[in-house]
Amino acid sequence: MKNDNPPPNLNIRNLAVWGVIVAMFLVMIAMSQGNFQKAAESNKLTFSQFSQQVNQGNIATAKIDQQKQLVTGTKSDGTEYVANIPFFDDKAGDLLATSNVPYEYAKKQEQSFIGNLLISILPLLLIAGLFVLFFRSMQGGGRGGAMSFGKSKAKLLTENTKRVTFEDVAGVESAKEDLKEVVEFLQDPSRFTRLGARIPTGALLVGPPGTGKTLLARAVAGEAGVPFFTISGSDFVEMFVGVGASRVREMFADARKHAPCIIFIDEIDAVGRHRGVGTSGGHEEREQTLNQLLVEMDGFDGQEGIIIIAATNRPDVLDKALLRPGRFDRQIEVPYPDIQGREKILEVHMKGKPITADLDVKYIARGTPGFSGADLANLCNEAALLAARRNKLKITMREFEDARDKVMMGAERRTLAMTDEEKEMTAYHEAGHAIVGLNMKGSLPIHKATIIPRGRALGMVQYMPERDQISQSREEMIARMAMAMGGRAAEELHFGYDKVTSGASSDIEQVTRIATAMVTEWGLSDEVGPIAYKETDQQSFMPGIGRGSSISPETAKIIEAEIKRFVTEAHETAVKILKKKKKDWVALAEALLEYETLSGDEIEVLLSDGIKPKRPDGGKTKPAVSAVPTTKKPKGLGGAAKA
């Protein structure tokens, strides 16, 4: 876990330094100005007024302070006075002596050597202090500092920190099994060393963002009960060459003092990229840092009890020397969780949250394919926020359903101004998607259809897969393409060729992408055959026909013709189905105009029995989703379609 907030002692130290500087500045001002005697404004006299008072016999006593150029004393009526005197001669003394007024001279106060020294050096100290603070702030808010530039920035988490164990990590069972061996070694190293075994020096966690790589590393430390050093790969690299290498040495020296322990390097690709690429100074600094990291990892032996765990989502850019045996020789995949993993992750994040008894976690997990652990945590939080805004005491299935739609497609845009014609166009468009999907083999069950705008879409049809799909058959791909073209076909049939809108742009892009992959990657074209034409350096949309392609013009024409054939056949299939099922299509479109959102069960009942949904307000209240799917399901839908 990362904490961007500075530690409390750092804030107190900075405030103390600034307080000292301000105090020194105030003392300097006070000493330069001196401690002048205070007097009331009404008793201050000019030298002319003072001379007049002396001549009139109104001055009783006088005390001359030549250093401060003041005369103080009392008048005949007992009041005190203060008068300014000229600094160039002793006119006040002559005037008082002439008028026989008793007076005395104030003792001259000589300033101490220390006071003069402070006055002279305080400005220099102030400037030096400001310079040091400015330099420290440029080196990372005072943590690196001018005097500790090469110190390690790794943060140490001990048992006093909130402990994380494998019970707090769900959905990555295979990765946990691989890391249990590391935990056993840290707990009892002799069990392995007496047989001559050597635990892997480093373990590299590879996976997409949000899948729990950092949490897994903390769980290893929590299970083993050892200190945990955490640092980001970018913390090693600085603008000055050699600083990163110094920080690596410092970090490993600290780790040896706390052995057995774990060093966790997050986003190691920031420092572990391939060497020999680039010419800038920053590149040289990164290479030196990587070289020092390689040397330190080679310096370990099985007795030190130090395990290095690193995480990245870019394993392809790492230097080969970093991945060889003896360094990061064990790569552990942390993929997106499957349906069972998502169910366990949801259960972890639902702990402590008030939920209704009928909430089915399996149903939620089934409707969130491709969600990472972080996405599921955000889903639970969004559901709790929605329940709070609706003044509910418990979180229901309705909140989880709305939260899923918000996370995947954005919030509802009910304030969007749409004309009746645009609403009708959207309704028939989405109904076209649904009807084509329901009548195609290989489609997935419909989850819901809606014409409420979300994000950039004016409406959509969602499906609910019964399981996580690892691969797809030719039948399923053809069904997805036909379903996607159902919206465009619906606009042509109902509104006419000239009234077709740009609302099917994302559908056309999806169909073209599937057709291109079928022809150039998956070998599903009879004309082209099972040959892969996709190249990694292509720049054009058409794979294999971009920059540096070795495909002949004749082959490129065949590929383009096959892609066009797949797309055209999908459109023709959609048109045939909508013409054949026109009654169902129109009925569904009219129901969407009336209710705005229909669940899969409501669509099935409407098309099979002709019964419209019953809503509490008789209209557009969004229905709560059933926690348990009905046994009677529609034929399916190939994917989520957007208008």
LOFI-826549 format. One record per residue: x, y, z of N, C-alpha, C in turn. Coordinates in pm, whole numbers, plus 50000, padded with zeros to 5 digits. Example, Ala and Ser with C-alpha at 12.3 -4.5 7.8 and 13.67 -1.06 7.14 Angstrom:
! LOFI-826549
513194943150780512304955050780513204967050780/512854977550708513674989450714512905000350787/
//
This chain:
! LOFI-826549
500844988150000500005000050000500875012450000/500465021949922501225034349914500515044949993/501305053550054500745064750130501445077350086/500705085950014501295098149961501415108950066/500795107550184500855117750287502195117150358/502875128450384504145128250455503935124250599/504955118150664504815114050804504655126050894/503975124451011503725135751100504995142451149/506055134451177507265140651229507915149751126/507715146650994508245155350890507535168750890/506205168850909505465181450914505885189751035/506045183151150506445190451271507835196451254/508745188751191510095193851170510095206051079/509315205450972509255216850880508675229250949/507605227251029507025238551101508015244451201/508795235751267509775240751364510855248951295/511315244451180512355251951108511845265751067/510625265951013510055278850973509825287851094/509425282051207509235290051327510535296551374/511635288751370512945294251409513355305551317/513125303851186513505314251090512725327051115/511425325851138510605337651163511035344651292/511325336651396511755342451523513085349951508/514005344051434515295350651411515105363751335/514195363751240513945375851163513375386851252/512475383251341511885393251431512925398651529/513785389951580514845394451671515785404151602/516095401151477516995409951402516385423751385/515105424351357514435437351342514425444851475/514125437551583514065444051714515415449451756/516505442051730517825446551771518315457951685/517915458451559518355469351472517645482451506/516435481351551515665493351584515955498351725/516345489351819516615493351957515355494052039/515535495252165514415496352258514225510952297/513495518252219513255532452247512225533752358/512425544252435511515546652548510155550952496/509125544852550507765548052509507245559752589/506495567852526505865579352594504575582452526/503715589252599502415592852543502605603152433/501755602652332501845612052220501665626452266/500835628852369500565642552415501765648752485/502765640752535503905646052610505145647552525/505085644552397506245646152311506405660952271/507665665952279507955679952247509005680652140/508835690552053509905693551960510975701652032/512135703451969513185711052035512785725652054/512005731351963511545745251977510605746552097/509685736552107508765736852221509525734852352/510545726152349511355723752469512105736552511/512665743752415513385756252445512445766552506/511255767452452510275776952503509885773652646/509695760552675509335756452811510475759252910/511715757452864512865760552952512935775452984/512755783752882512835798252901511715803252992/510565796352987509445800753071509535794953212/510535786753241510725781053374509795769653405/509285763053301508335751953323509015738453335/510315737653316511045724953324511675723853460/511365712853532511905710853667513185702653664/513175691253594514345682453584514535678353439/515765674153409516065669753272517165659253275/517035649853182518045639553164518315638053015/519585640652977519955641052835520545627452796/519935621652692520445608952637520925611752495/522245614052483522785617852352522785605952255/522835594052307522845582352218521505580752148/520425583452221519085582352163518555595752114/519325607052139518935620352097517605624352159/517485622152292516255625252363516595632552493/515625641052538515665647052670514385642952741/514535636852860513365632752937513435639053075/512285640153140512245645853273510845649553312/510705658753413509395663253460509305678353450/508065682853431507785697153429507495701953571/507265715253581506985721053713505685715853770/504735712153682503445707053731503485691953758/504655686053746504805671753778504615662253660/504195666953545504005658153428505345655053363/505405643253299506635639153231506615643953086/507795644853029507905649452890509055642152824/508995642452690510075636852607510285646852494/511545650752470511835660552366512985655552280/512875658052149513945654652056514995665852059/516255662352048517335672252049518185670651925/518845681251880519745680051764520895670851796/521395663851695522425653951718523835659351699/523955671651641525295676251605526045683551716/525365688551823526075694751935525205693852060/525755699352172525055698152300524245710852328/523285714052238522475725952257521565724752378/521085712552405520185710652519520905713752650/522155708952663522895711652785523165726552805/523535733452698523775747852709522495755152748/521365751152689520095757852718519695755652863/519845743752914519475740653052520405747653151/521695748153119522655754953208522375769953215/522015775953105521715790353102520505793453189/519525784853191518285787253268518355781353408/519545776253449519735770753583518775759053613/518545751053513517705739053532518625727253561/518405720153670519265708553701519085697353596/520195692353549520125681653447521295672253466/521175660753398522245650753400522275643653266/523375636953242523535629553118523305614553144/522565608253055522365593753067523645586353034/523875575253105525095567553084525065561052946/526145562552875526195557052738526295541852745/525355534752673525315520252673526025514952548/527075507652571527825501952459527235488152426/527005485952296526435473152253527485462252264/527035450252306527955439152325528465433852191/529575426752203530165420752083529235410252023/528565402652110527665392052062526485398051987/525965409352042524855415851974525235420951837/526395427251826526855431951695527075420351599/527605409051653527835397451567526535391651515/525515390851603524225385551560523595394251454/523675407251472523085416351374523745414551238/525035411851237525755410751110525535397251041/525365386451120525275373251056523855368151041/522875374451111521505369451101520965369650957/521175380150880520695379650740521305368250661/522605365650684523235354550612522635341150654/522375339550785521765327150832520375325250774/519625336250765518275335550709518315331150564/519195336950487519305333350345519745318750330/520705314550413521165300650406520055290850443/519255294250545518155285550583517115284050474/516775295050409515815294450299516365286250183/517635287250155518245279550048518185264550077/518505260850203518475246650241517065241050230/516055248650275514675243950265514255242250120/514645251550035514295250749894514955238549830/516215236049864516925224749806516325211549853/515935210949982515315198850037513975196049970/513185206349944511885204449881512035199049740/513105202749670513335197649535513755182949536/514225178149650514655164149659513605155249722/512315159049711511245150049756510675153849889/510435166549913509745170850033510525168550159/511845168350151512645167050272513025152850306/512485143050233512805129250267514195125550216/514585130750098515925128050050516905137550112/516615150550102517415160650167518725162850096/519315174650120520575177950058521705169450114/521635165650243522705158350306522515143250297/521345138650248521085124150237520495121150101/521175125949997520625125049863520515110649814/521465102349854521455088549806520825078649901/520105083450003519455074450097518285067350033/517995055450083516885047650030515545053750070/514585053149976513235058050003512265046850037/512795034950059511925023650092511295025650229/509995022750237509255023850363509135010050427/509355009650557509324997050631507984995450700/507324984250670506074980750736506344968950828/506064970550955506314960051053504994954251102/505064946151208503854939951261502914950251323/503454962151357502584972451412501644978151307/502054977051180501194981551072500054971551053/498964976150994497804967350973498234954950896/498004943550953498474930950896497504925950789/498074921250679497304915450570497734900950555/496764891850545497054877650528496374872550401/496594859750374496004853750254494474853650261/493904854050381492454854550393491884867650338/492704878150337492264891050283492414891950132/493024881750071493244881549927492414870249868/491514873649779490644863549719490714864549567/490344853449502490254853649357491524850449283/492644848449352493924845349287494534833049356/493804822249356494204810349430495504804449377/495684804249244496914798449188498134806449230/498034819649230499154828049273499444826049421/498404824549502498604822249646499324808949669/499004798849591499674785949608501164787149578/501514794749473502934796549439503684804049547/503004813449615503664821749716503704815049853/502914804649874502944797850005504314791650031/504994787649925506334782049942507294792549995/507124805149949507954816149999507684818350148/506424817650187506074819450328506694808450413/506614796150366507184784950443508694786450458/509364791450355510804793450365511134804150468/510384815150469510644825750565510364821250708/509394812350725509064807650858510064797150909/510534788450819511444777750859512444775150747/513494783550735514464781850625515214768550633/515484763550752516274751250766515594739250701/514284739750693513534728750631513954726750486/514364737350419514774736550279516284735450267/517014743150349518464743550334519134730450372/518534722750465519184710250505519144699850395/518254701950296518184692950181518914698550061/519614709850082520364715949973519514724249880/518274727149917517394735149832517664749949854/517444757649752517604772149761516324778749712/515764786849798514514793449762514784803549652/513884805649560514094815749456514364829449519/515384836249466515744849349520514634859549500/514014859149383512984868949353511764862749289/510614868549315509364864349254508754876349185/508424875049059507864885948980506374883548961/505564892749013504114891948998503714899348870/503124892348779502764897848649501254897248632/500644908548599499204908748578498704922548548/497464923548501496884936748470496744945248596/496554958248579496374966948696495114963248774/495214964048906494054961948992493764947649028/494644938348991494364924249020494884919849156/495574928449229495974925249366497414921149384/498314925949299499724922049310500344927549439/500124940249468500674946149590500074939649714/498784936949709498124930549824498664916549847/498984909449741499574896149755500934896749824/501754906649785503074907949846502944910949995/502014919650032501794922650174501274910350248/500474902150181499954890150245501074880250274/502074879550186503204870750211503944875050337/504174888350350504834893650470503974891450593/502664893050580501774891250694501714876750740/501704867450645501664853350681502974848950746/504094854150695505384850150750505734857750876/505064869350900505354877351018506714883851014/507154888350896508484894450882508304908950836/509354917250853509274931050804509094931450653/508514942450607508134943750466508594957450417/509604957550329510084969950268509344972050136/508784983750117508074986649993508624999349929/508794998949798509315010349724508845009149579/508715020449514508335020649373509585021149287/509505015449168510655015749078511085029749042/510135039049035510485052849000511225060049111/511175054949237511885061349347513385059749337/513855050549255515295048749241515925059049148/515205062949047515775070848940515685085648972/516805092748961516855107148980517565113348860/517645126648860518265133748749519795132848753/520365129248869521815128448883522255113948873/523285111348792523775097848771524425092748899/524095080448936524675074149053523795074349176/522785082949176521915083849293521075071249309/520515066249199519695054149205520485042149255/521725040549207522565029549253522845030649402/523065042849449523295044949593522075041049674/520905044349624519675040949696519455025849698/519835018949590519715004349589520614998249696/521855002949704522784997749805522255000349946/521725012449968521205015950099520005007250136/519125004650039517934996650066518304982350103/519244976350032519624962650063520404961850194/521144972250226521834972350356520824972650470/519764980650456518714980850558518004967450566/517784961150451517084948250451517884937650524/519214937850509520044927750577519974929350729/519794941850775519684944150919518374938450975/517324937450891516014932750936515704918550887/516694911650833516444898250780515994888850893/515084879250863514444877150733513354887650705/513264891750579512304902150543511974900850395/511074909550351510644909750211510864923850157/511424924650038511554937349966510564936949851/509664946449848508664946949741508934959249655/509154957149526509404967949431508204968649337/507424979049350506234980649266506624987649136/505964983849027506234989648895507734989248865/508304977348869509744975848848510154979148705/509214979548613509564982948474510094997148462/509855005748564510385019448559511905019548565/512505009348625513965008848638514554996548571/513734986648539514244974048486514074972148338/513904982948262513714981648117514994976848049/514834972747924515964967947845517074978347843/518304973747863519434982747854519874984547709/520564995647684521064998247549520095005447460/519025010947519518025018247440518005032647489/518215042447399518175056547437519575062147456/519675075447460520975081947470521005093047574/519935095347648519885106547741520605103147870/520865113647952521505111548080520655103448175/519325105548166518435097648249518535082848218/518795079648089518965065748050520205059848117/521315067448122522535062648187522305060348336/521565069248400521275067648542520425055148564/519425052748478518585040948495519395028148476/520325028148379521145016248358522045013448478/522635023848535523475021748653522645016348771/521425021448784520555016548890520225001848869/519894998248745519584984248715520794975348738/521984979948697523204971948719523434969448867/523234979848949523434978149093522404968449151/521164968949100520124959749146520494945349111/521024943148991521444929748951522574924649039/523524933449070524654929349155524174925849295/523284933749351522804931149487522024918049493/521244915049390520484902549390521404890549376/522504891949303523464881049292524224878849422/524304889149507525074888049630524364880349739/523134876549717522394869149820522784854349819/522614848149933522644833649938521434828950017/521224816150022520014810950083519914813250232/520974817650297520964819250441520464832950486/520434842650396520104856250439518624858050469/517774850250409516354851050438515704863650383/516214868550272515644880650210515024876650077/513744879550063513014876349941512644889349871/512874890049741512494901749662511254898249581/510214906149599508984904449521508774917349443/508574916149315508344927749229507044925949153/506484937149110505204936649037505314945348913/504694940848807504644948548683503494943448598/502984952248513502034947948410502664948948271/504014950948267504744951648140505944942248144/505744929248155506914920248162507714919848033/507114923947921507794923247794508924933347781/508924944047862509954954347850511094952247949/511044942048034512074939848134513334934048070/514484937748126515764932848078515884917748104/516474910748009516584896148023517444892148141/518454900248173519314896848286518554897148418/517454904748422516654905448544515814892948564/515524885848455514624874448460515344860948460/516664861348455517384848548449517344841448584/517594828148586517624820748713518634826748810/518244827748934519084833849036518634847849072/517794853748987517244867049018515724865449024/515004871748930513554869448926513294857048843/513604845748902513484833148828512114826848841/511224832948916509864827548929508864838348892/508144836248785507114845648742505744840048776/504974847948850503664843548898502594852048831/501734845748757500664852848688499544856348787/499124868848782497984873448863496934878648765/496124869848707495194874048601493894879748659/493024883748569491674887548611490984875348673/490234877148779489604865548845488494859548760/488314846448773487194839848706485934841848790/484844835048752483564837448818483614833148966/484334822148995484454818049135485324827949213/486374832849148487224842749213486494855749240/485694860149143484934872549162483944871049277/483364859149290482414856949400483124858149535/484324852549547485064853449673485504867749702/485904874949598486334888849617485154897349663/483994895149603482814902649644482454899749789/482604887149831482304883749970483254890850066/484524892350025485494899450110485094914150124/484724920450014484414934750018483014937550074/482174927250082480844929250141480844927550293/481974922950349482034921350494481864934950562/480994935050660480764947550733479744956750669/479254953250550478244961350484476864955150505/475854962950539474494957450557473854954350422/473624941850393473014937850266471754929750296/470854929650199469604922250215469864907250205/468934899550262469114884950268468994878550131/468254884750038468034878549907469114882349806/470154889349847471204893449753472054881349717/472144878449587472854866749538474214871049484/475264867349556476614871349515477014864349384/476554852049365476884844749242476334851849120/475144857449132474544864449019475334877048984/475804884149087476614896149063477934892248998/478564881449046479834876948989479654872648845/478514866748815478244862448678478104874248582/477614885348632477404897148547478574906648543/479734902848599480894911848598482114905048538/482014899248418483204893048357484224903748322/485504900548343486564909948311486834920148419/486094919848531486344929148641487564924448721/488424933848757489544930748845489104932148991/490004928849083489674930349224489384944749261/490154954049204489904968149231488554972549175/488184967349058486874970649001485734965749089/485884953749143484834948149229484734955849361/485884960249413485844968549535485124981649507/485394987449390484704999849353483214997349332/482854985849277481444982349258480724981949392/481304975449492480664974749624480534988549686/481544996749668481495010249725480425018649657/480325017649524479295025149451477895020749492/477715007649515476415002749559476065008449697/477045009049786476795014749919476455029649910/477145036849820476855051049803475445053249749/475035044949654473685046149598472635043349705/472865033049787471905029949894471795041449994/472935047850024472905059150117472145070950058/472355073649928471635084749864470135082149857/469745069449854468325065949849467725063849988/468505067150091468035066350231467605052150269/468355042350223468065028450258468955024050372/468455014650450469225009350562470094997550520/469764991150408470534979850359470744981150208/471794974750161472114974950018471374963449951/470624966449847469824956449777470454953049643/469844943549575470294939649442470144951149343/469144959449366468934970949278470154980149277/470734982549395471904991349403473104985149332/473294972049348474424965649281474234965849129/473004964249085472744964748941473024978548885/472524988848953472765002548906474245006148914/474925001249018476355004149032477134997548919/476744985448881477434978548771477264986248641/476054990948614475834998748493476635011748495/476715017948612477455030548623478945028448602/479485017648659480915014948645481255011348501/480415003448437480724998648302480435008948194/479335016448208478895025048098478685039648137/478905043148262478715057048303477345059148366/477175070848423475925074148491474815077148389/473585075548434472445078648348472405093548315/472045096648191471925110548148470445113548120/469665113748226468235116148210467925130548172/468895139448196468665153448161468965156348015/469435146247940469725148347799468435151347722/468435162347650467245166347574467185158447444/466205149347434466005141247315464595143647261/464515144847130463195146547067462485133147064/461175133647038460395121147027460905112546913/461355118846806461875111246693463175103946730/464045110646807465285104146850465005092646946/464035094447035463665083547126463115071647049/462295074446949461735063446869462825056346791/463765064146737464885058246664465705049146756/465965053746878466745045746973465985033147013/464685034147033463895022647075463905011846967/463665015546841463665005646734465075000146709/466085008646728467475004146713467794993146815/467504995746944467804985947048466934973647036/465684975546998464804963946976465344955246863/465944961546760466544953746651467684945146701/468544950746787469624942746846469044930646919/468044933047004467514922447088466844911447006/466014915246909465274905246831466224896646750/467244902746688468204894846611468964885346702/469384890346820470104881746913469254870246963/467974872646987467094862147036466864851146933/467084854046808466794844346703468064839146635/469214840646701470474835446647471024824746740/471424813546683472064803146762473464807946806/473824804346927475144808246978475134821247055/473964827547072473894840047147473844837247296/474084847747374474024846747519472684852047569/472254848247688470964852947741470934868047757/469794873947724469614888447741469494891647889/470174902047930470064906848068469044918048076/469184928047990468214938847986468424947247862/467384954547825467444964347716466944977647769/467594988347732467215001547783467455012147677/466665022847684466885034347597467235046647681/467665044347806468145055347891469595058047853/469945070347817471325073247777472285071247893/473415065147862474505063347958475815065947886/476665074447945477935077547882477705083547745/478325077447643478155082347505477065074847430/476445064947494475425056947428474035062247461/473165062247360471775066347380470905054947430/471395042747418470675031047465471575018947449/471165007647504472004995647493471204983147525/471744972047479471214958747511472364951247578/472114945947696473154938747771472834923847776/473894915947783473714901547796474324896947927/473934885147970474424879248095475014865548064/476344864348053476944851248022476744841448137/476514829148102476334818948205477664814448265/478754816748194480074813248243481094822348176/482324822248227483394829848165483804823048035/483834830647927484154825147797485664826147773/486294814647756487724814347728487964815247578/487114809147501487204809747355485804810347298/485714813647168484424814847100484444806646971/483294801046942483164793046820482774801946702/482864796446584482454803746464480984807646473/480144798546528478724801546542478484813446633/479214814246743479054825346835479514838446772/480594838146696481074850446632480084855446527/479534846446449478544850446348477304856146416/476904850346529475744855346602476034869446657/477244871746708477594884946761477574895446650/478074891846534478094901546423476684904746375/475844894546363474474896946319473714905346421/473884902346549473214910046653473664924546650/474974926846631475494940446628474924948346509/474694941646397474144948546281472634949946287/472004944146393470554945046405470064959346421/470844967946488470424981846506470404989446375/471444987746294471504994446164470394989446072/470164976146071469094970445988467734975646032/467524977346163466244982346213465994996746167/467015005146169466845018946124466475019345976/467105010845894466805010745750465385006045723/464934995745794463614990145767462484999145816/462665005245933461575012945991461535027445943/462685033645927462715047845894463125050745750/463635040645679464035042745542465535044745527/466045042145408467485042745382468065056545408/467325066945370467845080545384467785085745528/467125078845618466985083245756467945076045852/468815067745795469765060545879470725070445945/471005068346075471845077646152473235071746175/474045079646244475405075346279475425067446409/474255064046463474205057046592474805043146588/474965037246469475495023746459477005023546437/477685034746459479125035246430479905025346515/479595024746644480325015246730479975000846695/478734998446651478344984946608479144980746485/479264989846389480004986646266481474984246298/482014992246388483414990246427483604976646494/482664972746579482764959746646482694948346545/481764949146450481614938546350482874937746263/483394949146222484604949146138485784943246213/485894946146342487004940646420486894925446431/485674920346454485494905846463485794899246329/485294905146222485514899246089486994899346053/487694910146086489134910946058489894900146132/489564898246259490244887946337489934874046284/488704871646240488344858546185489154855346061/489424865545980490134863245854491644862645875/492204871845952493664873445958494324866746079/493554863146182494164857446302493684843346333/492384841146319491804828746368491594818246260/491904821446137491814811646029490414806446004/489384814946015488004810645998487414814645864/488274818245770487814821545635488214810245541/487234804745470487534793945376488374798845259/488194811345220488914816845106490384819345140/490654824645257492034827845297492714815545356/491964807745433492544795745493493134798545630/493614788145697494174789545834495584795345833/495674807845791496964814845785496834827845863/497834830945946497814843446024498584854045947/497924865245921498534876245848498784888445936/498474887446061498654899046149500124901046181/500614913546172501974917046206501974927546317/502984926846404503014935646521503374949946488/504044952346373504474965946343503544973146248/502344967546224501424973946133500844986646193/500564996346106500055009246148498635011746101/498205005045996496855007345946495844999146025/494555001846000493504994546071493484980046028/493824977345903493774963845852495034956245891/494974946345978496164939046020496844932445902/498174933145900498934926545796499064934445669/498404946345660498484954145537499054967845568/499784968945677500324981745721501744983545678/502454992145751503834995545720504714983145736/505554980745637506484969645643505844956145616/504634955845563503954943145541504534936145418/504624922745427505134914745315504004908345237/502754912045267501604906145198501494912245059/501244903844961501124908444824499804915844805/499724924444704498474931644677497304922244649/497584910844582496504901444553495934895344682/496834891744774496364886144902495604896544983/496084909044979495394919745052493984921644999/493804920644869492464921844811491554910444856/492114898344864491314886944908490884889045054/491834893945139491514896245279490414906745292/490544917645217489524928145223488164923045176/488174914845071486914909345020486264900145123/487044892045193486504883045293485934890745413/486634901045456486124909245567484804915645528/484734920945406483494927045360482374916845351/482714904445309481684894045297481094890745435/481944889245535481434886245669480514897345720/480924909845699480124921145748478804921945671/478864920145540477654921045458476674909845492/477184897845511476304886645545475654888745682/476394894745776475804897745907474654907545894/474834917745807473764927645787472554921245719/472794912945620471694906345550470934896845643/471654889945730470994881045827470094888945920/470584900245966469784908646056468524913645987/468644917745862467474922545788466434911345773/466864899345739465934888145722465184885045852/465914884945963465284881846092464264892546129/464584905246111463674916046148462424916046059/462574912645933461404911745846460504900145888/461144889045924460374877245964459714879146100/460384886046192459884888246328459444902746349/458834908546248458474922746256457494925346371/456564916346394455574918346499456264919146636/457174909746663457904909946790458784922346801/459404925846690460314937446689459554950346722/458434952546658457644964646683457094964746826/456624953046873456084952247009457154955647113/458364950747092459444953647186459844968447181/459874974147062460214988347049459184997147118/457904993947099456855001847164456925000447317/457244988347364457374986347509458564994247565/459644995047489460795003047534460465017847540/459665022547445459235036547448458375039347570/457615029447614456715031347727457425029547860/458295019647871458895016248000460375020148011/461015023247901462425027447894463405016147923/463135007548019464034996548054463234983848074/463674972948011463024959948025464084949548059/463794941148157464714930348192464554918848092/465474909248098465394897848007464134889748028/463724887948153462494880448180461274887748126/461234901048142460104908748092460024908247940/461174908247873461184907247726460654893647683/461024883047752460574869647716459054868447732/458534873547845457094872847868456344881247765/456884892647731456224901447634456154894847498/457234888347454457264882447320456524869147313/456524861547424455874848447420454384849147451/454004857447552452614858147596451944871447564/452714881347521452134894347491451744902247614/452284898747731451944905447857452994916047886/452534928147907453454939147938453794939048087/454914944648123455304945048265454324953448346/454184950048474453354957848566454294965448658/454214978748651455064987348733454224994448839/454804997348954454055004049061453445017249018/454175024948936453645037948894453015037248756/452875025048704452245023248575453095027148458/454395029448480455195034048368456655031148380/457475041748400458895040848370459775038448491/459215033648600460085030348714460965018748676/462245020348701463195009948665462994997848754/462794985748699462514974148783463734969348858/463514964448980464594958149055464924944848990/466204941448984466624929248917466464917449012/465944906848959465784894749041467154889249079/467304885649206468594880749253468934867149191/467934858949165468154845649108467534845148970/468314842348866467754841948732466714830848719/465704833548641464644823648622465154811848540/464514800448557464934788548483464554789548337/463504797448309463074799148171463774811148114/464664809148018465514819947967465274821947820/465484834247771465404836647628466594830247557/466504829947427467554823347350468894830147367/468934843347380470224849547407470504861547322/471654867247353472114879347285473624878447281/474194882147171475624880347151476494890447218/476004901347268476854911347332476084923647364/476724932647438476104945347472476194954547352/475064959547308475034968147190474654982147230/475304992047171475045006047203474505013147080/473575022447108473055030246997474055040746957/
//
